[in-house]
Amino acid sequence: MKLFLSALSPNRLLAKTRGLGRLPMLQAKKTASAPSSLAVATLFALLAPLACQSPNLDETSSAKPNGARASAIQLENAFPNITFSQPVEMTHAGDRSNRVYVVEKGGRIRVLENSPATQSASLYLDIQNRVATAGEMGLLGLAFHPNFKQNGYFFVNYVKENPRETIISRFKASSTTANQVDPATEVVLLRIPQPAFDNHKGGKIAFGRDGFLYIATGDGGGGGDPLNNAQNRTNLLGKILRIDVNGNNKGTYGIPADNPYVGNSNGFREEIYAYGLRNPWRFSFDFITGQLWLADVGQGKFEEIDIITKGGNYGWRLKEGNSCYNPETNCDQPGLVAPIFQYGRTEGVSITGGTVYWGRRQATSLKGKYIYGDFGSGKIWALTFSGNKVISNEVIVDDAGSISAFGEDANRELYILDFGTGTIKRMAVQ
């Protein structure tokens, strides 16, 4: 696989190590400065053997449409006067305001008017002193309560130390127009114990049409899921969870009555909605159909896209994409859900999930297509899916930078977060 290592900037070179089972794009650092020459030399030593490998020959036919190209989409800086620190999420509050919120991995949320003319972003929430930021840990998710306009509630996903846990907690804004939230309003809903590894923490949270909060968790880290967490339904790692933030049958939250393991006698956690995931790096709900689209970062061969359904087992660590992983052969078992699409290392090394586009700026060319990217290669694709079948998968941007997330505003317009430069881009009107 030709990585064209010499053409990579030091920060983009760091991204390539994600194919070795890590996500360096989320490594904690106070600035986006380049790594030391020693670090770059070490990475070259690690990656040089990969550059000599031939392209994967066992890619399934689902990966072949990657060669197709659509008309190029031009990107522009959505907020040219503002730079963020390691942005990993952008969303809105659903309150009919023109404000958007940007999550910074180090433990801050910033709020700003959604306009290219905006000059600054207020510090909405600062919990840096609670957040562990080594490796892929950090403040990783934000979701506003469906009734935020009435109750002021929003929810975050972050990792802490001593002990190391993923925390799902709630904060309360004094009003929908508040520019700052008191960290003392935090109420912890859920604690998820994490192993010693600092990678594969997932992090995305979002409310579904059903009003329940969905939570993505990684397998906890370490190459190859050494603890086999993703297939273990007695813990919450490597899963999609679904909880009722308005309920209390678990103390600070409730379990939806139709969750797949409600009342089971096997010790399976009732919060589980789906399982068998490695490191789900961003999911979203299709605004029209309600389908849950998820991107799962691969181990060493394939990146995959899944449509998540209740009770589904998405295969990891038994399989990576459509191929056996552990065991190396005879890995199929009843009930495994295959990805709808996968791609190999010739296209990228770390998928970043996006959303099905229903905005207006690109309504003609992209309407109804799933837009996603790759952090390592910087490519953005538009995938057309119909009747449980991928119709096409077209490259629409060749290099959008270090794509850590796709954001959406209240008009369902799409934004691209560049982790390395701290900029947020959008698609120019065609």
C-alpha positions in Angstrom: 0.0 0.0 0.0 1.6 3.3 -1.1 1.1 5.9 1.6 3.3 8.5 -0.1 4.8 9.2 3.3 7.3 11.8 2.1 4.4 14.0 0.9 2.7 14.0 4.3 3.0 16.9 6.7 4.1 15.7 10.2 0.6 16.1 11.6 -1.0 14.1 8.7 1.8 11.5 9.1 0.6 11.0 12.7 -2.8 10.1 11.3 -1.4 7.1 9.5 -0.7 5.3 12.7 -4.4 4.9 13.2 -4.1 1.9 10.8 -2.0 0.3 13.4 -4.9 0.3 15.9 -4.5 3.8 17.4 -6.1 7.1 16.7 -3.3 9.7 17.1 -5.4 12.4 15.6 -6.9 12.6 19.1 -3.6 12.6 21.0 -3.8 15.4 23.6 -1.7 18.4 22.9 -2.2 22.0 23.8 -1.6 23.3 20.3 -1.7 22.0 16.8 2.1 22.3 16.6 4.1 19.7 14.6 5.5 16.7 16.4 9.2 16.5 17.2 11.7 15.3 14.6 12.3 12.2 16.7 8.6 11.4 16.7 8.4 11.8 13.0 11.4 9.6 12.5 9.9 6.9 14.7 6.7 7.0 12.7 8.6 6.7 9.5 10.3 3.6 10.9 7.0 2.1 11.9 5.2 2.9 8.6 7.9 2.2 6.0 7.1 -1.5 5.8 3.5 -0.6 5.1 4.5 1.6 2.2 5.9 -1.5 0.5 2.8 -3.6 0.8 0.7 -4.3 -2.2 -3.0 -3.1 -2.2 -5.4 -5.4 -0.4 -6.6 -8.1 -2.8 -9.3 -9.4 -0.6 -11.5 -6.4 -0.7 -15.1 -7.3 -1.4 -17.1 -6.0 -4.4 -18.7 -3.4 -2.0 -15.4 -1.5 -2.0 -15.0 -1.2 -5.8 -17.2 1.9 -6.3 -14.6 3.9 -4.4 -12.9 4.7 -7.7 -16.0 6.6 -9.0 -15.8 10.4 -9.0 -18.5 13.0 -8.8 -18.2 16.7 -9.6 -15.7 18.2 -7.2 -17.2 20.0 -4.2 -15.4 23.2 -3.1 -15.0 23.8 0.6 -14.8 27.2 2.3 -14.0 28.3 5.9 -17.4 28.5 7.7 -15.9 30.8 10.4 -12.9 32.5 9.0 -12.3 34.6 12.1 -12.2 31.8 14.6 -9.9 28.9 15.2 -10.8 26.1 17.6 -8.6 23.8 19.7 -8.9 20.2 18.5 -12.6 20.2 17.5 -14.3 16.9 17.7 -18.0 17.7 17.5 -20.4 20.5 16.2 -24.1 20.6 16.8 -27.0 22.9 17.5 -29.6 23.0 20.3 -32.8 22.6 18.3 -34.1 25.8 19.8 -34.7 27.7 16.6 -31.8 30.0 17.4 -28.9 30.6 15.0 -26.3 29.3 17.4 -24.0 26.4 17.1 -21.8 24.6 19.6 -18.3 23.2 19.1 -16.7 20.6 21.4 -13.0 20.8 21.9 -11.3 17.6 23.0 -9.5 19.2 25.9 -12.7 19.8 27.8 -14.4 22.9 26.5 -17.6 23.7 24.6 -17.8 27.0 22.7 -20.9 28.7 21.4 -21.2 31.1 18.5 -23.5 32.6 16.0 -23.7 30.6 12.8 -22.3 33.2 10.4 -19.0 33.6 8.5 -19.0 37.2 9.9 -18.9 36.0 13.5 -15.8 37.3 15.3 -15.6 35.2 18.4 -16.9 32.1 20.2 -17.9 32.3 23.9 -16.7 29.7 26.3 -20.0 27.8 27.0 -18.7 25.1 29.3 -15.3 24.5 30.8 -14.6 21.2 32.5 -11.0 20.8 31.6 -10.2 20.0 35.2 -12.4 16.9 35.0 -11.4 15.5 31.6 -8.6 13.1 30.9 -7.0 13.9 27.5 -4.2 11.4 26.9 -4.5 9.4 23.7 -8.1 9.3 22.4 -9.6 10.3 25.7 -11.2 13.7 26.2 -14.5 15.5 26.0 -15.9 13.6 23.0 -19.7 14.1 22.8 -22.5 16.6 23.2 -26.3 16.3 22.8 -29.1 18.7 23.7 -32.3 17.5 25.3 -35.2 17.5 22.8 -36.9 19.9 25.2 -33.8 22.0 25.8 -35.8 25.2 25.1 -38.0 24.4 28.1 -35.6 22.7 30.5 -32.1 23.9 29.6 -30.6 20.3 29.7 -27.7 19.1 27.6 -25.6 16.0 27.9 -21.9 15.3 27.5 -19.6 12.2 27.1 -16.1 12.5 28.5 -13.4 10.3 30.0 -12.0 10.9 33.5 -9.2 9.4 35.6 -8.9 7.9 39.1 -10.7 5.7 38.3 -10.6 5.8 34.5 -14.3 5.9 33.4 -16.4 7.2 30.6 -18.9 9.7 32.1 -22.3 10.5 30.7 -23.6 13.5 32.5 -26.2 16.3 32.3 -25.7 20.0 32.7 -28.3 22.8 32.9 -28.1 26.1 31.1 -29.8 29.0 32.9 -31.5 30.0 29.7 -31.4 29.1 26.0 -29.5 32.4 25.4 -26.9 31.8 28.1 -23.3 32.2 26.9 -21.9 30.3 29.8 -23.0 27.3 31.9 -22.0 26.6 35.5 -20.0 23.4 35.8 -21.6 22.8 39.2 -24.9 21.9 37.5 -23.4 18.6 36.5 -25.4 15.4 37.3 -23.7 12.2 36.4 -26.1 9.7 34.8 -23.8 6.8 33.8 -20.3 5.6 34.6 -18.6 3.1 32.3 -15.4 1.6 33.7 -12.5 1.7 31.2 -9.4 -0.5 31.0 -5.9 1.0 31.2 -5.6 1.6 27.4 -6.1 5.3 26.3 -7.7 4.5 22.9 -11.1 3.3 21.5 -13.4 5.3 23.7 -16.1 6.1 21.1 -17.7 9.2 22.4 -20.7 10.2 20.2 -24.1 10.8 21.8 -27.3 11.8 20.1 -31.1 11.7 20.6 -33.1 9.5 18.3 -36.6 10.1 17.0 -37.9 8.1 20.0 -36.5 10.6 22.4 -34.0 8.3 23.9 -30.2 9.0 24.2 -27.9 6.8 22.1 -24.3 6.4 23.2 -21.4 5.0 21.2 -18.6 3.2 23.1 -15.4 1.7 21.8 -14.0 -1.6 22.8 -11.8 0.1 25.4 -8.6 -0.1 23.4 -5.5 -2.2 22.9 -4.9 -3.9 19.5 -7.4 -6.6 18.5 -9.8 -6.1 21.5 -7.6 -8.1 23.9 -10.3 -8.3 26.5 -13.0 -9.3 24.0 -15.2 -6.5 25.3 -17.2 -5.9 22.1 -18.7 -9.4 22.1 -19.3 -9.4 25.9 -22.8 -8.3 26.6 -22.2 -8.2 30.4 -20.3 -4.9 29.9 -20.9 -1.7 28.0 -17.8 -1.5 25.8 -17.9 -1.9 22.0 -21.6 -1.1 22.0 -24.4 1.3 21.1 -26.3 2.0 24.3 -29.8 3.5 24.6 -31.1 5.1 27.7 -34.1 7.2 28.8 -32.8 10.4 30.3 -36.3 11.2 31.6 -36.6 7.9 33.5 -35.2 6.8 36.8 -35.5 3.0 37.1 -31.6 2.9 37.1 -31.4 5.8 39.5 -30.4 8.7 37.3 -31.8 7.3 34.0 -34.2 4.7 32.8 -34.1 1.7 30.4 -36.4 1.9 27.4 -39.0 -0.9 27.7 -38.2 -2.3 24.3 -34.4 -2.5 24.7 -33.3 -5.9 23.5 -32.0 -7.3 26.8 -34.6 -5.9 29.2 -35.4 -8.5 31.8 -32.8 -11.1 30.6 -31.5 -13.7 33.0 -28.0 -13.9 31.4 -26.5 -10.8 33.1 -26.5 -8.9 29.8 -26.6 -5.1 30.4 -30.0 -3.7 29.7 -28.6 -0.5 28.3 -27.3 -2.3 25.2 -29.0 -1.6 21.9 -26.4 -3.2 19.6 -22.9 -4.6 20.0 -19.8 -6.0 18.3 -18.2 -2.6 17.5 -14.5 -1.7 17.6 -14.3 2.1 17.8 -17.5 3.7 16.4 -16.2 7.2 15.3 -19.4 9.1 14.8 -22.9 8.1 14.1 -26.0 10.0 13.0 -29.7 9.6 12.3 -31.1 10.1 8.9 -33.5 13.0 9.3 -36.1 11.5 6.8 -35.9 7.8 7.6 -34.6 7.7 11.1 -32.0 5.1 10.2 -28.9 5.1 12.4 -25.7 5.3 10.3 -22.4 4.5 12.0 -18.8 4.4 10.9 -16.5 1.9 12.7 -12.7 2.3 12.6 -10.9 -0.8 11.4 -8.0 -2.7 12.9 -5.6 -3.0 10.0 -7.4 -3.8 6.8 -10.9 -2.3 6.5 -13.0 0.7 7.5 -16.7 0.0 7.6 -20.1 1.6 7.5 -23.1 0.1 9.3 -26.8 0.7 9.6 -27.5 -0.1 13.3 -30.6 -2.0 14.2 -31.9 -3.1 17.6 -30.1 -6.2 19.0 -27.6 -6.4 16.1 -24.2 -7.9 16.4 -21.8 -6.1 14.1 -19.1 -8.8 14.4 -16.0 -7.3 16.0 -13.6 -9.0 17.1 -14.8 -12.1 15.2 -14.6 -10.1 12.0 -13.1 -6.9 10.6 -15.5 -5.7 8.0 -16.5 -8.8 6.0 -13.2 -10.7 6.8 -12.4 -13.0 9.7 -10.2 -11.5 12.3 -10.2 -13.6 15.5 -10.4 -16.4 14.7 -8.7 -16.0 11.3 -10.9 -18.6 9.7 -14.4 -20.0 10.3 -15.6 -16.9 12.1 -19.1 -16.8 10.9 -21.9 -17.4 13.4 -25.6 -16.9 13.2 -26.9 -13.4 13.5 -23.8 -11.4 12.5 -24.8 -8.2 10.7 -22.5 -7.3 7.8 -21.4 -3.7 7.0 -23.3 -2.1 4.1 -19.9 -0.9 2.8 -16.2 -1.2 3.5 -13.0 0.1 2.1 -9.4 -0.9 2.3 -6.1 0.8 3.0 -5.7 2.1 -0.6 -8.5 4.7 0.2 -7.7 5.7 3.8 -6.9 4.5 7.3 -9.5 5.9 9.6 -13.1 6.4 8.8 -15.1 9.4 10.2 -18.8 9.0 10.1 -21.0 11.8 8.7 -24.7 12.2 7.9 -27.3 11.7 5.2 -27.5 15.1 3.6 -30.8 16.9 3.5 -29.6 20.5 3.3 -30.1 23.1 0.5 -26.6 24.3 -0.4 -25.9 21.1 -2.3 -29.5 19.9 -2.8 -29.1 18.8 -6.4 -26.0 16.7 -6.2 -26.0 15.3 -2.7 -29.5 15.2 -1.5 -30.2 11.9 0.3 -26.6 10.6 0.1 -24.5 9.6 3.1 -21.6 11.9 3.4 -18.5 10.6 5.2 -14.7 10.9 5.2 -11.4 9.5 6.3 -9.2 11.3 8.8 -6.0 9.9 7.3 -6.5 10.5 3.6 -8.7 13.5 4.0 -11.1 12.2 1.3 -14.9 12.8 1.5 -17.3 10.5 -0.3 -21.0 10.6 -1.1 -22.6 7.1 -0.8 -25.9 6.3 -2.4 -27.9 3.6 -0.7 -31.3 2.2 -1.8 -33.2 -1.0 -1.2 -30.5 -2.4 1.2 -27.9 -2.0 -1.5 -25.0 0.5 -2.2 -25.7 2.1 -5.6 -22.6 4.2 -5.8 -19.8 5.7 -3.7 -18.3 8.8 -5.2 -15.3 10.9 -4.1 -16.5 14.5 -3.8 -13.5 16.1 -2.0 -9.9 14.9 -2.4 -8.4 16.4 0.8 -10.5 18.1 3.4 -7.7 17.9 6.1 -7.8 15.9 9.3 -11.5 15.2 9.4 -12.4 14.6 13.0 -16.2 15.0 12.6 -19.0 16.3 10.5 -21.3 18.8 12.1 -24.9 19.8 11.3 -26.7 23.1 11.9 -30.5 23.6 12.4 -31.0 23.8 8.6 -29.3 20.4 8.2 -26.3 21.9 6.4 -23.1 20.0 6.7 -19.8 21.1 8.3 -16.3 19.5 8.3 -14.2 19.8 11.4 -10.4 19.8 10.8 -8.7 18.6 13.9 -5.2 19.6 12.8 -5.9 23.2 11.8 -8.8 23.9 14.2 -10.9 25.2 11.3 -14.5 24.3 10.4 -15.4 24.1 6.8 -18.6 23.9 4.8 -19.5 23.1 1.2 -19.6 26.1 -1.1 -22.9 26.7 -2.9 -23.0 25.2 -6.4 
